[in-house]
Amino acid sequence: MANNEETSTTLKRSWFQELKGEFKKITWLNKASLAKQSVVVIIVTIILGALIAVLDYLIKYGLSFIVG
């Protein structure tokens, strides 16, 4: 039993050390890049939302024309 507890503690410590090492590898964006990329994501989201709304309207119109 004692060996299992030591192994578990060692694994937890090793896991946290590896996690800390992985976080050190992360390269974070600066504010300017983050702002530019956020604007692009918002614009693309708006464009795709509008495209989906137009397609939805056209399909709705087409079905109402076919059905009656």
C-alpha positions, 0 to 999 in steps of 0.5 A: 500500500505504501508503494502505491501511495508514493507512486501516486504522489510521484505521478501527481508531482510529475504531471504538475511539473510537465504541465508547468513546462508546457505552459512555459512553451505557450507564446501569447499574442500581443494586444495589437495582434489579438485585437486584429484577429478578434476583429476578423473573427467578428467580421467573418461571424457577421458575414456568415450569419448574414449568408445563412439568414439569406439562404434560410429566407431563399429556401423558405421562399422557395418552399412556400412557392412550391407548396402553395 
